[in-house]
Amino acid sequence: MSPYRDPRDKRVFVPKQGGGLALNFGHPVAWWILVCTTIVPLIIVVGVTIAVLV
């Protein structure tokens, strides 16, 4: 299933057919939400894990 991507749609969160919300990756704010909620915490966890093991 491909992510929702419509740059003409100004909504960041769009309703899914089965219920719930999806990010509109045609909107730049959606990319910031993705980075701030998944990538940055992952980098922090990996960094702390490496620091503890070394």
Secondary structure by P-SEA (a helix, b strand, c coil): ccccccccccccccccccbbbbbccccaaaaaaaaaccaaaaaaaaaaaaaaac
